[in-house]
Amino acid sequence: MPVQRMDNIGIVVESLDAAIAFFTELGLELQGRAMIEGEWAGRVTGLGSQRVEIAMLVTPDGHGKLELSRFLDPPVVADHRTAPVNALGYLRVMFAVDDLDATLARLRERGARLVGDVVDYADAYRLCYIRGPEGILIGLAQELG
């Protein structure tokens, strides 16, 4: 049986409120927040008993979802937020935007930092990488023409 779809991307954060504010400024819509806890949740993740506050956001087209998680117990054990773009593992989430320059200006007001340069690729895309809340690496892409 083939995969039906990719359901969501999960990102662990320290400040759920700041991350929600950033991604809603980007254009995602908050679907809800919940506390996930107990033995059943720990069986899924392999962490044993856990308490995690989550927020689910959805892209404007309704297809892409982002799950933000803030672990209360057990505590976070590793930090990959400052890893360079050529580090193994998770790299970034890329979002398609209508106006890259306007989006970048709005996100800079929420603390986003440009990683390299804004570049045009083959007259097809305008692209950049930014560091968002807590250093999360995010890509922005505007289709040209």
Secondary structure, DSSP 8 states (H G I E B T S, - for coil): --------EEEE-S-HHHHHHHHHHHT-EEEEEEEEESHHHHHHHTSSS-EEEEEEEE-TTS--EEEEEEEEES------TT--TTSSS---EEEE-S-HHHHHHHHHTTT-EESS--EEETTTEEEEEEE-GGG-EEEEEEE--
